[in-house]
């Protein structure tokens, strides 16, 4: 009887624990999975989970992913919160450290100490965002970061880099820079000092100066992305030479004076866009630049073009495209199927004999271009004699947002509706008639 009495509290305790787990299945999950769930939350919200249950009380002290987002409190309290959170954090290593901290001028020493904390905890992924574009001064990244041996992913927004004389980022694989200032040529020093770098993304960098990216044959680079707005110097140069990469993406308004792209072999994928809310024509005089860019990626197996490039192909195409042939087996075109784009689409189809997959993404036509495809219905009928056997390899055709522009409120009359419908249907009919395997 006495033994049974002693065992009862243990049984009750175990029963209570089982009931608690049934009521809260989240608490019974393995700790690594709970840490993964918490990695999606900002640190202030992670700390709030400490009141959920006894098991959660101290879990936030060991989370491997720390994310600090802008807080709606005074700057002094925000700094104190970050300092205190890092001071009492007990995790032995940090997988991911993310900091969004606007206008850090007066708190530079604090920001330096936070980055140093991440470095000493062998951080794998570091994301720093100081992105208030209205602020003139940029935060300068401390030199000690460039001696990190654990860093594999580095993402920087709105800051300034001045590299030390000698540095190595032995583990860095992914680098993303947005509105980051660095001296001319330093980006290539960074590439050389990251021997296993695989992905490089540059967004609105060096807007007032030349941007040159050079690569050597032994590089491990696989992906290069360059995005630019129209706020770049009209006297500057974008130069990309000797790249041995698999994927290249260029999104630009062609605002620079010169664009030089060469040596991009072998290339699996090339993508070109215009970085405008409404994709339209590039200014006159950019034809040679566009044709040279396309010629430099003619060996790409997958090619993606926006409407701007398609419209440029319509200008004096006979003089430039006769000697140009693309090796692409997959061609993706973003277009509104307007009258001004049809010759460019025809050019790309006619000069891409190896196409097996064609992807057409229909974009919305603006009011001023609504009447530009009223004659498009007849255009494809006239092209049929030219395309005999030219699309013999085409097997798959994918069209997204088909007839999207037929829903436009600006199409006020039945005649407009029927004209656009006829244009879209004739394009489909043309593809089906000239593609044996579709």
C-alpha positions as CSV (number, residue, x, y, z in Angstrom):
1,X,0.0,0.0,0.0
2,X,2.8,2.4,0.9
3,X,4.7,1.5,-2.3
4,X,1.6,2.2,-4.4
5,X,1.2,5.6,-2.7
6,X,4.8,6.5,-3.6
7,X,4.3,5.6,-7.2
8,X,1.1,7.5,-7.7
9,X,2.7,11.0,-7.9
10,X,5.0,9.8,-10.6
11,X,2.0,8.3,-12.6
12,X,0.1,11.5,-12.1
13,X,3.1,13.6,-13.2
14,X,3.5,11.4,-16.3
15,X,-0.2,11.6,-17.1
16,X,-0.2,15.4,-16.7
17,X,2.8,15.6,-19.1
18,X,1.0,13.4,-21.7
19,X,-2.1,15.6,-21.4
20,X,0.0,18.7,-21.9
21,X,1.6,17.3,-25.0
22,X,-1.8,16.4,-26.4
23,X,-3.0,19.9,-25.8
24,X,0.1,21.4,-27.3
25,X,1.6,19.1,-30.0
26,X,4.0,21.9,-31.1
27,X,5.9,21.6,-27.8
28,X,6.6,17.9,-28.3
29,X,8.4,18.6,-31.6
30,X,12.2,18.0,-31.7
31,X,14.3,21.0,-30.8
32,X,16.0,21.4,-34.2
33,X,12.5,21.6,-35.8
34,X,11.4,24.2,-33.2
35,X,14.5,26.2,-33.9
36,X,13.7,26.1,-37.6
37,X,10.2,27.4,-37.0
38,X,11.5,30.2,-34.8
39,X,14.0,31.2,-37.5
40,X,11.2,32.8,-39.5
41,X,10.4,35.2,-36.6
42,X,12.1,38.5,-35.6
43,X,14.0,38.3,-32.4
44,X,11.4,40.3,-30.4
45,X,8.8,37.7,-31.4
46,X,11.1,34.8,-30.6
47,X,11.5,36.1,-27.1
48,X,7.7,36.4,-26.7
49,X,7.4,32.6,-27.2
50,X,9.0,32.1,-23.8
51,X,5.6,32.4,-22.2
52,X,4.0,29.6,-24.2
53,X,5.1,26.7,-22.1
54,X,7.8,25.7,-19.7
55,X,9.9,24.1,-22.4
56,X,9.9,27.4,-24.4
57,X,11.0,29.5,-21.4
58,X,14.7,29.5,-22.3
59,X,14.7,28.2,-25.9
60,X,15.2,31.7,-27.4
61,X,18.6,31.8,-25.7
62,X,19.9,29.0,-27.9
63,X,18.2,29.7,-31.3
64,X,20.8,29.5,-34.1
65,X,19.1,32.1,-36.3
66,X,18.9,35.7,-35.1
67,X,16.8,38.2,-36.9
68,X,16.6,41.8,-35.9
69,X,14.1,43.9,-37.8
70,X,13.4,47.7,-37.3
71,X,11.4,48.3,-34.2
72,X,8.8,51.0,-33.5
73,X,10.6,52.2,-30.4
74,X,13.3,54.9,-29.7
75,X,16.7,54.3,-31.2
76,X,18.3,54.0,-27.7
77,X,15.9,51.3,-26.7
78,X,16.4,49.4,-30.0
79,X,20.1,49.4,-29.5
80,X,19.8,48.3,-25.9
81,X,17.5,45.5,-26.9
82,X,19.9,44.1,-29.5
83,X,22.9,44.5,-27.1
84,X,21.0,42.7,-24.3
85,X,19.8,39.9,-26.6
86,X,23.3,39.2,-27.8
87,X,24.9,39.5,-24.4
88,X,22.8,36.7,-22.9
89,X,22.6,34.5,-25.9
90,X,24.1,31.1,-25.1
91,X,24.1,29.3,-28.4
92,X,27.6,28.0,-29.3
93,X,27.2,28.8,-33.1
94,X,25.1,31.0,-35.3
95,X,23.7,29.7,-38.5
96,X,22.1,32.9,-39.7
97,X,22.4,36.5,-38.5
98,X,20.1,39.1,-40.0
99,X,20.1,42.8,-39.2
100,X,18.0,45.6,-40.6
101,X,19.1,48.8,-39.0
102,X,18.5,52.2,-40.7
103,X,20.8,55.2,-40.5
104,X,23.5,53.7,-38.2
105,X,25.7,56.7,-38.2
106,X,25.6,57.4,-34.4
107,X,25.7,53.7,-33.5
108,X,28.5,52.6,-35.8
109,X,30.5,51.1,-32.9
110,X,27.4,49.1,-31.8
111,X,26.8,47.7,-35.3
112,X,30.5,46.8,-35.5
113,X,30.2,44.9,-32.2
114,X,27.1,43.0,-33.4
115,X,28.9,41.9,-36.6
116,X,31.9,40.9,-34.5
117,X,29.5,38.8,-32.2
118,X,28.3,37.0,-35.3
119,X,31.8,36.4,-36.6
120,X,33.0,35.0,-33.3
121,X,30.1,32.6,-33.2
122,X,31.1,31.3,-36.7
123,X,28.1,32.6,-38.5
124,X,27.3,30.9,-41.8
125,X,24.8,33.4,-43.3
126,X,25.1,37.1,-42.7
127,X,22.4,39.6,-43.9
128,X,22.9,43.3,-43.3
129,X,20.4,45.9,-44.5
130,X,21.0,49.6,-43.9
131,X,18.6,50.5,-46.6
132,X,17.2,54.0,-46.2
133,X,17.8,55.5,-49.6
134,X,17.0,59.0,-48.3
135,X,20.1,58.8,-46.1
136,X,23.3,60.2,-47.6
137,X,25.9,58.5,-45.3
138,X,26.6,54.8,-45.7
139,X,27.8,52.4,-43.1
140,X,31.3,51.2,-43.7
141,X,31.8,47.4,-43.2
142,X,34.6,46.6,-40.7
143,X,37.7,44.9,-42.0
144,X,37.6,42.0,-39.5
145,X,34.6,40.5,-41.4
146,X,36.8,39.7,-44.3
147,X,38.8,37.2,-42.3
148,X,35.8,35.0,-41.6
149,X,36.4,31.3,-42.3
150,X,32.8,30.2,-41.7
151,X,30.8,32.7,-43.8
152,X,29.1,30.9,-46.7
153,X,26.4,33.5,-47.6
154,X,26.8,37.3,-47.4
155,X,24.0,39.8,-48.3
156,X,24.6,43.5,-48.0
157,X,22.2,46.4,-48.6
158,X,23.1,50.1,-48.6
159,X,26.6,50.2,-47.2
160,X,30.2,50.9,-48.2
161,X,33.1,48.4,-48.6
162,X,36.8,49.2,-48.5
163,X,38.7,45.9,-48.6
164,X,41.9,45.3,-46.6
165,X,45.1,44.8,-48.5
166,X,45.0,41.0,-48.0
167,X,41.9,39.0,-47.2
168,X,40.3,35.6,-47.9
169,X,36.8,34.4,-47.6
170,X,37.5,30.7,-48.0
171,X,34.0,29.4,-47.4
172,X,31.9,32.1,-49.2
173,X,29.6,30.7,-51.8
174,X,26.9,33.3,-52.3
175,X,27.4,37.0,-52.4
176,X,24.6,39.6,-52.9
177,X,25.2,43.3,-53.0
178,X,22.5,46.0,-53.3
179,X,23.3,49.7,-53.5
180,X,26.8,48.9,-52.1
181,X,29.6,51.3,-52.9
182,X,33.1,50.0,-53.6
183,X,36.1,51.4,-55.5
184,X,36.6,50.5,-59.1
185,X,38.1,47.0,-59.5
186,X,37.5,45.9,-55.9
187,X,34.7,43.6,-56.9
188,X,37.2,41.5,-58.8
189,X,39.5,41.5,-55.8
190,X,36.6,40.1,-53.8
191,X,35.9,37.4,-56.4
192,X,39.6,36.3,-56.4
193,X,39.6,36.2,-52.6
194,X,36.6,33.9,-52.5
195,X,37.9,30.7,-54.2
196,X,34.6,28.7,-54.0
197,X,32.2,31.6,-54.8
198,X,29.3,30.2,-56.9
199,X,26.7,33.0,-57.0
200,X,27.2,36.8,-57.4
201,X,24.3,39.3,-57.5
202,X,24.8,43.0,-58.0
203,X,21.8,45.3,-57.7
204,X,22.2,49.1,-58.4
205,X,25.9,49.0,-57.5
206,X,28.4,51.6,-58.9
207,X,25.6,53.8,-60.4
208,X,27.9,56.7,-60.8
209,X,31.0,54.8,-62.0
210,X,32.1,52.0,-64.3
211,X,31.2,48.5,-63.2
212,X,33.6,45.8,-64.5
213,X,33.4,42.1,-63.7
214,X,36.2,39.8,-64.8
215,X,36.5,36.1,-64.3
216,X,39.3,33.5,-64.8
217,X,39.0,30.0,-66.2
218,X,39.5,28.2,-62.9
219,X,36.7,30.1,-61.2
220,X,33.8,28.2,-59.5
221,X,31.3,30.9,-60.3
222,X,28.0,29.4,-61.6
223,X,25.5,32.4,-61.5
224,X,25.9,36.1,-62.1
225,X,23.0,38.5,-61.8
226,X,23.2,42.3,-62.5
227,X,20.2,44.5,-61.9
228,X,20.3,48.2,-62.6
229,X,17.7,51.1,-62.5
230,X,17.8,54.1,-64.8
231,X,19.7,56.1,-62.1
232,X,23.1,55.2,-63.4
233,X,25.6,57.6,-65.0
234,X,25.0,58.0,-68.7
235,X,28.8,58.2,-69.2
236,X,29.7,55.0,-67.5
237,X,30.6,51.5,-68.7
238,X,29.3,48.0,-67.8
239,X,31.9,45.4,-68.7
240,X,31.6,41.7,-68.2
241,X,34.5,39.6,-69.6
242,X,35.8,36.1,-69.6
243,X,33.1,34.6,-67.5
244,X,32.9,30.8,-67.3
245,X,29.5,30.5,-65.7
246,X,26.3,28.5,-66.2
247,X,23.7,31.3,-65.6
248,X,23.7,35.0,-66.5
249,X,20.9,37.5,-65.8
250,X,21.0,41.2,-66.8
251,X,18.2,43.6,-66.0
252,X,18.9,47.1,-67.1
253,X,17.3,50.2,-68.7
254,X,20.4,50.6,-70.9
255,X,21.2,53.9,-69.3
256,X,25.0,53.5,-69.4
257,X,26.9,54.7,-72.4
258,X,28.7,51.4,-73.1
259,X,28.0,47.8,-72.5
260,X,30.7,45.2,-73.2
261,X,29.9,41.5,-72.7
262,X,32.2,38.8,-74.0
263,X,33.7,35.4,-73.4
264,X,30.6,33.8,-71.8
265,X,31.1,30.2,-72.6
266,X,29.9,27.6,-71.7
267,X,26.5,29.1,-70.8
268,X,23.4,27.2,-69.8
269,X,21.0,30.1,-69.2
270,X,20.9,33.7,-70.2
271,X,18.1,36.1,-69.2
272,X,17.6,39.8,-70.2
273,X,15.0,42.3,-68.8
274,X,14.5,46.0,-68.8
275,X,13.8,46.8,-65.1
276,X,10.8,49.0,-65.8
277,X,7.3,48.8,-64.4
278,X,6.0,49.0,-67.9
279,X,8.3,47.2,-70.4
280,X,8.8,49.4,-73.5
281,X,11.3,50.2,-76.1
282,X,14.9,51.1,-75.5
283,X,15.9,54.4,-76.9
284,X,17.1,54.7,-80.5
285,X,20.8,54.1,-80.7
286,X,20.9,51.0,-78.5
287,X,20.4,48.6,-81.4
288,X,24.1,47.7,-81.8
289,X,24.5,47.2,-78.1
290,X,21.6,44.8,-77.9
291,X,22.7,42.9,-80.9
292,X,26.2,42.5,-79.5
293,X,24.9,41.4,-76.1
294,X,22.7,38.7,-77.8
295,X,25.6,37.6,-80.0
296,X,27.7,37.1,-76.8
297,X,25.2,34.6,-75.4
298,X,24.2,32.9,-78.7
299,X,25.5,29.5,-77.3
300,X,23.2,29.6,-74.3
301,X,20.9,26.6,-74.0
302,X,18.1,28.6,-72.4
303,X,17.4,32.1,-73.5
304,X,14.9,34.6,-72.0
305,X,14.1,38.0,-73.5
306,X,11.7,40.8,-72.4
307,X,9.7,42.9,-74.8
308,X,12.4,45.6,-75.0
309,X,14.9,43.2,-76.7
310,X,12.2,41.8,-79.0
311,X,11.3,45.3,-80.2
312,X,15.0,46.2,-80.9
313,X,15.2,43.1,-83.1
314,X,12.6,44.7,-85.4
315,X,14.9,47.5,-86.3
316,X,17.1,46.8,-89.3
317,X,17.0,43.1,-88.5
318,X,18.1,42.1,-92.0
319,X,21.5,43.7,-91.6
320,X,22.3,42.3,-88.2
321,X,20.5,39.0,-87.8
322,X,21.4,37.3,-91.0
323,X,24.8,36.1,-89.6
324,X,23.4,35.4,-86.1
325,X,22.1,32.0,-85.0
326,X,21.1,30.9,-81.5
327,X,21.8,27.4,-80.0
328,X,19.0,27.7,-77.5
329,X,16.8,24.6,-77.0
330,X,14.5,26.6,-74.7
331,X,13.3,30.1,-75.7
332,X,11.2,32.3,-73.3
333,X,9.7,35.6,-74.5
334,X,7.9,38.2,-72.5
335,X,5.5,40.0,-74.9
336,X,2.2,41.6,-75.4
337,X,2.0,40.3,-79.0
338,X,1.6,43.8,-80.2
339,X,2.2,44.7,-83.9
340,X,5.6,46.2,-83.0
341,X,6.8,43.0,-81.4
342,X,5.7,40.4,-84.0
343,X,8.7,40.9,-86.4
344,X,11.1,40.5,-83.4
345,X,9.3,37.3,-82.3
346,X,9.5,36.0,-85.9
347,X,13.3,36.8,-86.0
348,X,14.0,34.9,-82.8
349,X,12.0,31.9,-84.0
350,X,13.7,31.9,-87.4
351,X,17.2,32.2,-86.0
352,X,16.8,29.6,-83.3
353,X,16.7,26.3,-85.2
354,X,17.3,24.0,-82.2
355,X,14.3,25.2,-80.1
356,X,12.5,22.3,-78.4
357,X,10.5,24.3,-75.8
358,X,8.9,27.7,-76.5
359,X,7.6,29.7,-73.5
360,X,5.5,32.8,-74.2
361,X,4.5,35.0,-71.2
362,X,1.8,37.5,-72.2
363,X,2.1,40.9,-70.5
364,X,-0.4,43.6,-70.2
365,X,-0.6,46.0,-73.2
366,X,-0.7,49.7,-72.2
367,X,-3.4,52.0,-73.6
368,X,-1.1,53.6,-76.2
369,X,-0.3,50.2,-77.6
370,X,-3.7,48.7,-77.7
371,X,-4.2,49.5,-81.4
372,X,-0.7,48.4,-82.3
373,X,-1.7,44.8,-82.9
374,X,-4.9,45.3,-84.8
375,X,-3.1,44.0,-88.0
376,X,-1.3,41.2,-86.1
377,X,-3.9,38.6,-87.1
378,X,-2.7,38.7,-90.7
379,X,1.0,38.9,-89.9
380,X,1.4,35.2,-89.0
381,X,-0.3,34.0,-92.2
382,X,2.2,35.9,-94.2
383,X,5.1,34.3,-92.3
384,X,4.0,30.7,-93.0
385,X,5.9,30.2,-96.3
386,X,9.1,31.4,-94.6
387,X,8.9,29.0,-91.7
388,X,8.6,25.8,-93.7
389,X,10.7,23.2,-91.7
390,X,12.3,25.9,-89.5
391,X,10.4,24.8,-86.3
392,X,10.9,21.0,-86.9
393,X,12.5,20.5,-83.5
394,X,9.8,22.3,-81.5
395,X,8.0,19.9,-79.1
396,X,6.5,21.9,-76.3
397,X,4.8,25.3,-76.3
398,X,3.8,26.9,-73.1
399,X,1.7,30.1,-73.1
400,X,1.0,32.0,-69.8
401,X,-1.7,34.6,-69.3
402,X,-3.1,33.8,-72.8
403,X,-5.8,36.3,-73.9
404,X,-4.9,38.4,-70.9
405,X,-5.4,41.6,-72.8
406,X,-8.9,40.6,-73.9
407,X,-9.9,41.4,-70.3
408,X,-8.7,45.0,-70.6
409,X,-11.3,47.7,-69.8
410,X,-9.7,49.9,-72.4
411,X,-11.0,47.6,-75.2
412,X,-14.2,49.5,-75.5
413,X,-15.6,48.1,-78.8
414,X,-16.4,44.7,-80.2
415,X,-14.1,45.3,-83.1
416,X,-11.1,45.8,-80.7
417,X,-11.9,42.6,-78.9
418,X,-12.2,40.6,-82.1
419,X,-9.0,42.0,-83.6
420,X,-7.0,41.1,-80.5
421,X,-8.7,37.7,-80.3
422,X,-7.8,37.1,-84.0
423,X,-4.2,38.1,-83.4
424,X,-3.7,35.7,-80.5
425,X,-5.5,32.8,-82.3
426,X,-3.5,33.2,-85.5
427,X,-0.3,33.1,-83.5
428,X,-1.4,29.8,-82.0
429,X,-2.5,28.5,-85.4
430,X,0.9,29.5,-86.9
431,X,2.8,27.5,-84.2
432,X,0.7,24.4,-84.6
433,X,0.9,24.4,-88.4
434,X,4.7,24.9,-88.5
435,X,5.6,22.6,-85.6
436,X,5.3,18.9,-86.6
437,X,5.9,17.6,-83.1
438,X,3.7,19.9,-81.0
